[in-house]
Amino acid sequence: MSTAQTPNVWVPVCCDRVMRYNVFRQSDGSAYGALLCAVCNKNITLELEQIADLNVYGDGARALSLLASPKPPNAERRKAADAVDNDKTL
């Protein structure tokens, strides 16, 4: 991973709203996270893993900074094109 940090983060959005993020612990001690859309109930499961080497995921794999909240704002998001102008990571 690069040591240079960018001030931008990725925000998971579905149905023009920020997705909710919850963490669950299983009985064997492992954990996983889930992004959930409160409008359409679409969900994305995230498994916790050690990040030793991104190359095992294929050429060009990157780690992303992700913003997640168990209680995101209940408001429509502005369009992504408005924020892309100042993003130096794209």
TIVO-2410 file (N, C-alpha, C; in nm, 3 decimals):
# residues 90
REC num residu      c1      c2      c3 atome chaine
REC   1      M   0.083  -0.118   0.000     N      A
REC   1      M   0.000   0.000   0.000    CA      A
REC   1      M   0.087   0.124   0.000     C      A
REC   2      S   0.036   0.226  -0.057     N      A
REC   2      S   0.108   0.352  -0.063    CA      A
REC   2      S   0.102   0.421   0.073     C      A
REC   3      T   0.211   0.488   0.109     N      A
REC   3      T   0.212   0.561   0.236    CA      A
REC   3      T   0.142   0.695   0.222     C      A
REC   4      A   0.126   0.744   0.101     N      A
REC   4      A   0.058   0.871   0.080    CA      A
REC   4      A  -0.093   0.851   0.096     C      A
REC   5      Q  -0.153   0.931   0.180     N      A
REC   5      Q  -0.297   0.922   0.203    CA      A
REC   5      Q  -0.369   1.031   0.125     C      A
REC   6      T  -0.481   0.997   0.064     N      A
REC   6      T  -0.562   1.096  -0.003    CA      A
REC   6      T  -0.677   1.135   0.089     C      A
REC   7      P  -0.723   1.259   0.084     N      A
REC   7      P  -0.829   1.302   0.174    CA      A
REC   7      P  -0.967   1.248   0.133     C      A
REC   8      N  -0.974   1.174   0.024     N      A
REC   8      N  -1.102   1.124  -0.025    CA      A
REC   8      N  -1.129   0.982   0.024     C      A
REC   9      V  -1.257   0.950   0.043     N      A
REC   9      V  -1.299   0.815   0.080    CA      A
REC   9      V  -1.414   0.775  -0.011     C      A
REC  10      W  -1.432   0.645  -0.026     N      A
REC  10      W  -1.546   0.592  -0.102    CA      A
REC  10      W  -1.663   0.578  -0.006     C      A
REC  11      V  -1.783   0.618  -0.050     N      A
REC  11      V  -1.903   0.610   0.031    CA      A
REC  11      V  -1.999   0.513  -0.039     C      A
REC  12      P  -2.037   0.402   0.026     N      A
REC  12      P  -2.129   0.307  -0.037    CA      A
REC  12      P  -2.270   0.366  -0.044     C      A
REC  13      V  -2.323   0.378  -0.166     N      A
REC  13      V  -2.452   0.440  -0.188    CA      A
REC  13      V  -2.541   0.347  -0.268     C      A
REC  14      C  -2.667   0.339  -0.230     N      A
REC  14      C  -2.767   0.263  -0.304    CA      A
REC  14      C  -2.898   0.341  -0.293     C      A
REC  15      C  -2.973   0.346  -0.401     N      A
REC  15      C  -3.101   0.419  -0.401    CA      A
REC  15      C  -3.083   0.564  -0.355     C      A
REC  16      D  -2.972   0.627  -0.393     N      A
REC  16      D  -2.940   0.766  -0.359    CA      A
REC  16      D  -2.924   0.791  -0.209     C      A
REC  17      R  -2.898   0.687  -0.131     N      A
REC  17      R  -2.876   0.702   0.013    CA      A
REC  17      R  -2.752   0.625   0.055     C      A
REC  18      V  -2.687   0.670   0.161     N      A
REC  18      V  -2.570   0.601   0.214    CA      A
REC  18      V  -2.615   0.469   0.275     C      A
REC  19      M  -2.542   0.361   0.244     N      A
REC  19      M  -2.577   0.230   0.298    CA      A
REC  19      M  -2.536   0.219   0.445     C      A
REC  20      R  -2.612   0.145   0.521     N      A
REC  20      R  -2.583   0.121   0.662    CA      A
REC  20      R  -2.480   0.009   0.674     C      A
REC  21      Y  -2.390   0.019   0.773     N      A
REC  21      Y  -2.287  -0.082   0.794    CA      A
REC  21      Y  -2.302  -0.143   0.933     C      A
REC  22      N  -2.308  -0.275   0.939     N      A
REC  22      N  -2.317  -0.346   1.066    CA      A
REC  22      N  -2.207  -0.451   1.073     C      A
REC  23      V  -2.157  -0.475   1.192     N      A
REC  23      V  -2.055  -0.578   1.215    CA      A
REC  23      V  -2.119  -0.688   1.299     C      A
REC  24      F  -2.093  -0.814   1.261     N      A
REC  24      F  -2.149  -0.929   1.331    CA      A
REC  24      F  -2.036  -1.020   1.377     C      A
REC  25      R  -2.048  -1.072   1.497     N      A
REC  25      R  -1.951  -1.166   1.550    CA      A
REC  25      R  -2.016  -1.304   1.556     C      A
REC  26      Q  -1.944  -1.404   1.502     N      A
REC  26      Q  -1.997  -1.540   1.502    CA      A
REC  26      Q  -1.952  -1.613   1.628     C      A
REC  27      S  -2.015  -1.726   1.656     N      A
REC  27      S  -1.986  -1.801   1.779    CA      A
REC  27      S  -1.842  -1.852   1.784     C      A
REC  28      D  -1.778  -1.872   1.666     N      A
REC  28      D  -1.639  -1.919   1.664    CA      A
REC  28      D  -1.538  -1.805   1.681     C      A
REC  29      G  -1.587  -1.681   1.701     N      A
REC  29      G  -1.498  -1.568   1.723    CA      A
REC  29      G  -1.467  -1.487   1.599     C      A
REC  30      S  -1.499  -1.539   1.482     N      A
REC  30      S  -1.475  -1.463   1.359    CA      A
REC  30      S  -1.581  -1.354   1.344     C      A
REC  31      A  -1.553  -1.257   1.258     N      A
REC  31      A  -1.646  -1.146   1.239    CA      A
REC  31      A  -1.663  -1.118   1.090     C      A
REC  32      Y  -1.773  -1.057   1.056     N      A
REC  32      Y  -1.795  -1.010   0.919    CA      A
REC  32      Y  -1.880  -0.884   0.925     C      A
REC  33      G  -1.876  -0.808   0.819     N      A
REC  33      G  -1.954  -0.686   0.810    CA      A
REC  33      G  -2.054  -0.695   0.697     C      A
REC  34      A  -2.156  -0.613   0.703     N      A
REC  34      A  -2.256  -0.610   0.598    CA      A
REC  34      A  -2.298  -0.466   0.571     C      A
REC  35      L  -2.298  -0.429   0.443     N      A
REC  35      L  -2.354  -0.301   0.400    CA      A
REC  35      L  -2.497  -0.329   0.360     C      A
REC  36      L  -2.593  -0.247   0.405     N      A
REC  36      L  -2.734  -0.270   0.380    CA      A
REC  36      L  -2.800  -0.142   0.331     C      A
REC  37      C  -2.880  -0.156   0.226     N      A
REC  37      C  -2.960  -0.044   0.176    CA      A
REC  37      C  -3.093  -0.047   0.250     C      A
REC  38      A  -3.127   0.062   0.319     N      A
REC  38      A  -3.251   0.069   0.395    CA      A
REC  38      A  -3.373   0.086   0.304     C      A
REC  39      V  -3.352   0.119   0.176     N      A
REC  39      V  -3.464   0.138   0.084    CA      A
REC  39      V  -3.502   0.008   0.015     C      A
REC  40      C  -3.405  -0.060  -0.049     N      A
REC  40      C  -3.436  -0.180  -0.128    CA      A
REC  40      C  -3.389  -0.310  -0.063     C      A
REC  41      N  -3.324  -0.301   0.054     N      A
REC  41      N  -3.273  -0.417   0.129    CA      A
REC  41      N  -3.160  -0.492   0.059     C      A
REC  42      K  -3.096  -0.432  -0.040     N      A
REC  42      K  -2.978  -0.494  -0.101    CA      A
REC  42      K  -2.868  -0.497   0.004     C      A
REC  43      N  -2.791  -0.606   0.008     N      A
REC  43      N  -2.682  -0.612   0.105    CA      A
REC  43      N  -2.555  -0.665   0.041     C      A
REC  44      I  -2.443  -0.625   0.098     N      A
REC  44      I  -2.310  -0.667   0.055    CA      A
REC  44      I  -2.238  -0.716   0.179     C      A
REC  45      T  -2.188  -0.839   0.175     N      A
REC  45      T  -2.117  -0.897   0.289    CA      A
REC  45      T  -1.968  -0.876   0.273     C      A
REC  46      L  -1.901  -0.833   0.381     N      A
REC  46      L  -1.758  -0.809   0.382    CA      A
REC  46      L  -1.694  -0.901   0.484     C      A
REC  47      E  -1.593  -0.977   0.441     N      A
REC  47      E  -1.522  -1.066   0.533    CA      A
REC  47      E  -1.392  -1.002   0.578     C      A
REC  48      L  -1.358  -1.017   0.705     N      A
REC  48      L  -1.237  -0.961   0.761    CA      A
REC  48      L  -1.117  -1.048   0.723     C      A
REC  49      E  -1.012  -0.986   0.675     N      A
REC  49      E  -0.894  -1.059   0.631    CA      A
REC  49      E  -0.768  -0.978   0.660     C      A
REC  50      Q  -0.656  -1.046   0.684     N      A
REC  50      Q  -0.528  -0.978   0.699    CA      A
REC  50      Q  -0.482  -0.929   0.563     C      A
REC  51      I  -0.424  -0.813   0.555     N      A
REC  51      I  -0.382  -0.757   0.427    CA      A
REC  51      I  -0.230  -0.763   0.418     C      A
REC  52      A  -0.180  -0.879   0.386     N      A
REC  52      A  -0.035  -0.898   0.376    CA      A
REC  52      A   0.016  -0.854   0.239     C      A
REC  53      D  -0.049  -0.899   0.135     N      A
REC  53      D  -0.001  -0.870   0.000    CA      A
REC  53      D  -0.121  -0.859  -0.094     C      A
REC  54      L  -0.142  -0.741  -0.150     N      A
REC  54      L  -0.255  -0.721  -0.241    CA      A
REC  54      L  -0.239  -0.795  -0.373     C      A
REC  55      N  -0.117  -0.832  -0.408     N      A
REC  55      N  -0.094  -0.899  -0.536    CA      A
REC  55      N  -0.163  -1.035  -0.545     C      A
REC  56      V  -0.197  -1.097  -0.432     N      A
REC  56      V  -0.265  -1.226  -0.437    CA      A
REC  56      V  -0.407  -1.211  -0.493     C      A
REC  57      Y  -0.459  -1.089  -0.498     N      A
REC  57      Y  -0.593  -1.063  -0.551    CA      A
REC  57      Y  -0.591  -1.028  -0.700     C      A
REC  58      G  -0.474  -1.028  -0.760     N      A
REC  58      G  -0.465  -1.000  -0.903    CA      A
REC  58      G  -0.392  -0.871  -0.931     C      A
REC  59      D  -0.356  -0.856  -1.057     N      A
REC  59      D  -0.281  -0.740  -1.101    CA      A
REC  59      D  -0.365  -0.613  -1.086     C      A
REC  60      G  -0.312  -0.512  -1.024     N      A
REC  60      G  -0.381  -0.385  -1.009    CA      A
REC  60      G  -0.475  -0.377  -0.891     C      A
REC  61      A  -0.475  -0.477  -0.800     N      A
REC  61      A  -0.563  -0.473  -0.683    CA      A
REC  61      A  -0.525  -0.356  -0.593     C      A
REC  62      R  -0.625  -0.290  -0.537     N      A
REC  62      R  -0.602  -0.175  -0.451    CA      A
REC  62      R  -0.686  -0.188  -0.324     C      A
REC  63      A  -0.638  -0.131  -0.217     N      A
REC  63      A  -0.716  -0.119  -0.094    CA      A
REC  63      A  -0.784   0.018  -0.098     C      A
REC  64      L  -0.912   0.023  -0.065     N      A
REC  64      L  -0.988   0.147  -0.069    CA      A
REC  64      L  -1.018   0.195   0.072     C      A
REC  65      S  -1.022   0.325   0.089     N      A
REC  65      S  -1.071   0.383   0.213    CA      A
REC  65      S  -1.222   0.391   0.201     C      A
REC  66      L  -1.293   0.332   0.297     N      A
REC  66      L  -1.438   0.323   0.290    CA      A
REC  66      L  -1.499   0.386   0.414     C      A
REC  67      L  -1.598   0.469   0.396     N      A
REC  67      L  -1.669   0.530   0.507    CA      A
REC  67      L  -1.793   0.446   0.535     C      A
REC  68      A  -1.812   0.403   0.659     N      A
REC  68      A  -1.927   0.321   0.694    CA      A
REC  68      A  -1.981   0.364   0.829     C      A
REC  69      S  -2.113   0.359   0.844     N      A
REC  69      S  -2.177   0.403   0.967    CA      A
REC  69      S  -2.299   0.315   0.997     C      A
REC  70      P  -2.322   0.279   1.124     N      A
REC  70      P  -2.442   0.203   1.157    CA      A
REC  70      P  -2.568   0.289   1.148     C      A
REC  71      K  -2.553   0.422   1.154     N      A
REC  71      K  -2.668   0.513   1.142    CA      A
REC  71      K  -2.633   0.625   1.044     C      A
REC  72      P  -2.635   0.596   0.914     N      A
REC  72      P  -2.601   0.700   0.816    CA      A
REC  72      P  -2.711   0.804   0.808     C      A
REC  73      P  -2.682   0.919   0.748     N      A
REC  73      P  -2.785   1.023   0.734    CA      A
REC  73      P  -2.900   0.973   0.648     C      A
REC  74      N  -3.019   1.015   0.683     N      A
REC  74      N  -3.139   0.972   0.610    CA      A
REC  74      N  -3.176   1.079   0.507     C      A
REC  75      A  -3.082   1.109   0.418     N      A
REC  75      A  -3.104   1.213   0.317    CA      A
REC  75      A  -3.047   1.166   0.184     C      A
REC  76      E  -3.104   1.216   0.076     N      A
REC  76      E  -3.051   1.181  -0.056    CA      A
REC  76      E  -2.913   1.241  -0.073     C      A
REC  77      R  -2.827   1.168  -0.147     N      A
REC  77      R  -2.690   1.213  -0.171    CA      A
REC  77      R  -2.685   1.299  -0.296     C      A
REC  78      R  -2.588   1.392  -0.299     N      A
REC  78      R  -2.565   1.467  -0.422    CA      A
REC  78      R  -2.504   1.371  -0.524     C      A
REC  79      K  -2.511   1.404  -0.647     N      A
REC  79      K  -2.458   1.319  -0.753    CA      A
REC  79      K  -2.307   1.312  -0.746     C      A
REC  80      A  -2.250   1.195  -0.772     N      A
REC  80      A  -2.106   1.173  -0.761    CA      A
REC  80      A  -2.027   1.262  -0.856     C      A
REC  81      A  -2.083   1.298  -0.969     N      A
REC  81      A  -2.011   1.381  -1.067    CA      A
REC  81      A  -1.974   1.517  -1.008     C      A
REC  82      D  -2.049   1.564  -0.909     N      A
REC  82      D  -2.018   1.693  -0.846    CA      A
REC  82      D  -1.887   1.687  -0.768     C      A
REC  83      A  -1.852   1.571  -0.712     N      A
REC  83      A  -1.734   1.558  -0.628    CA      A
REC  83      A  -1.611   1.509  -0.702     C      A
REC  84      V  -1.627   1.460  -0.824     N      A
REC  84      V  -1.515   1.398  -0.897    CA      A
REC  84      V  -1.413   1.502  -0.943     C      A
REC  85      D  -1.452   1.624  -0.959     N      A
REC  85      D  -1.363   1.727  -1.012    CA      A
REC  85      D  -1.235   1.743  -0.932     C      A
REC  86      N  -1.241   1.727  -0.799     N      A
REC  86      N  -1.122   1.748  -0.717    CA      A
REC  86      N  -1.057   1.618  -0.673     C      A
REC  87      D  -1.100   1.504  -0.725     N      A
REC  87      D  -1.044   1.374  -0.684    CA      A
REC  87      D  -0.922   1.339  -0.766     C      A
REC  88      K  -0.806   1.338  -0.700     N      A
REC  88      K  -0.680   1.309  -0.769    CA      A
REC  88      K  -0.651   1.158  -0.776     C      A
REC  89      T  -0.740   1.075  -0.717     N      A
REC  89      T  -0.716   0.930  -0.715    CA      A
REC  89      T  -0.769   0.859  -0.839     C      A
REC  90      L  -0.852   0.925  -0.917     N      A
REC  90      L  -0.910   0.860  -1.035    CA      A
REC  90      L  -0.821   0.872  -1.155     C      A
***
